[in-house]
């Protein structure tokens, strides 16, 4: 018998997608499924961006430069400048989604056997990229009680070994929605400088900050050689299917190395680079409406959640996710049960069990992640359904 | 000082792109550069495919399924059926270019320290994906004298160790243009079955066969569990910038494992999936014109090359590449010299030094790879230039 690799066996399945068959079965029965499980925004992709693709004058759909089109990289520097981030086009490699930026960063900076510290709960796919790079994820616990704030410096330092090469953050955070404060970012800076670590900063949700100001890791003065920033247009412009992101760093050796990985895969997708380039020219108030829309949704969701008996959900400062603690025995069981065995007014709710976002076994068992990517009316209907479900769920704990 | 990874250090630079600065300098001087160095076709991307993207009715550019759109995968089964390859849509994962298909295949089937045997010269980026997967490439020599035919079975068996997990082929071959015969494919089948190896078959150039019939590795009866086929729309439809390929295998465990890697990166690009889907509906005679065009170019190129004193170039059966032996001391020096220090009638030629396609040090030093992706007139002008250059090149050997 020919066998797959051990790496392949140890590769985790997507914790978000494993419930898909149950959602599909519910839909087949005629039940409306409110998808709060996945970060697929329902916001319309800006027409000007789609038009740029439609009207692109290309006779031959050629490879672009491996680092992305020069014109796009130049434009991106002005986008970053508007956000208080000073970079040059040579500090940017356009990637196939934020995913590839993470992969290139890991590959360029980490060897098999190295360790990276990540505050948990964290974006589950970091595990997948760690497996591909042969890297061990070492979780440092953040807690729902204080809204998943950055763990104290001692918690990090206890975990640092000679194999520790980097800290990975997502800011604002997926799955918690937590927005790191300036003092927390300064704390991270001091740790990575003191211990000679890389700081990988996933800033996919930069624009989605509702309480407080976003501090980019690239703004940390003195940590220029330590910081790699991973970015994407997916959520910003509701352009997830475009698969365009960026790896940004002022560390020349890192960028030269990442460039070799970029060359091996030839180029990022051409169509969505055109979309991304047009997006930089969107009016400055483009995000105002989008942000206001998400903030309204957040306000509705968090209020509704905390009004359900036994439910606790901290108010997230950014992104479009929240983690809620529910009065349940087991979130994996519950999230399957609500799809399989419950409906209210013809609808049910799909949520992501939080266990998939924790690396430490046993954590997050009574928590779920909710993505507020649906309109207020749908969120309200989903919360009506959740409230009723928690009254009758056989594994309820209060 | 914070350091990049050893993996990053050992990652090879692109052998094709390292001459780019010299080509750019030549262009700045006003010299026309004939690009025979890279597989970027000049063939117009089919208008029907571009129109499908232009007219796609998408309000939100959403993630697609991680395996690619179901509608596209179903369509692809009919494309493969037309080519005598029977697969179902569940045997297909749509990837971001052929590159990602190679990466997923390596990741799913190979562990760090494993060995893969590849007939050399080979597509240089296999080295890059091997470095990412921590895998050692073991070259088996093919020879210009017999047109780079498959090495004999003994040559493979001498190299097989307990660490050998796979054989990688590209058919028709990049960089040699060699088209494997049915008996050669049967030979490969017998080796992989006997030694329990995977057979990775890169079939990016399936349609471009001028002398003989293409045998897909997926047609090898009895080797269904061994074969992973890597595919791409890049060359087939002159759609390199779309970044759409496919990993195809009937081995269920392999596909389930590859799917986990696919989920980690969320989805392949949406726009180019639409293009790829429309491409399946192109008239059956679409390839006739394209193939005839490439065949004319091949005929001109090979004849012109072999008419230059001291040059030998076997006639390639497929793809759009040829490796020629030149009367020179060192192809890296020569390819730089012709860009930097030579021109004829206002033009010069960019070629890929063949050393970049060999894994064994010292091999290919007097060989270059030429991609016949330019029209006949340009090829003729490039050959005029090459012929003159070989008369005066300081390192000429005859």
Interface residues (C-beta under 8 A of the other chain):
Chain A: X1 X2 X3 X4 X5 X6 X7 X8 X9 X11 X12 X13 X14 X17 X40 X41 X42 X43 X44 X45 X50 X53 X54 X55 X58 X59 X60 X61 X62 X63 X64 X66 X96 X97 X99 X100 X103 X107 X108 X109 X110 X111 X112 X114 X125 X128 X129 X132 X133 X134 X196 X197 X198 X225 X226 X238 X239 X240 X241 X242 X243 X251 X253 X254 X257 X258 X260 X261 X263 X264 X265 X266 X267 X268 X269 X270 X271 X272 X275
Chain B: X1 X2 X3 X4 X5 X6 X7 X8 X9 X11 X12 X13 X14 X17 X40 X41 X42 X43 X44 X45 X50 X53 X54 X55 X58 X59 X60 X61 X62 X63 X64 X66 X96 X97 X99 X100 X103 X107 X108 X109 X110 X111 X112 X114 X125 X128 X129 X132 X133 X134 X196 X197 X198 X225 X226 X238 X239 X240 X241 X242 X243 X251 X253 X254 X257 X258 X260 X261 X263 X264 X265 X266 X267 X268 X269 X270 X271 X272 X275
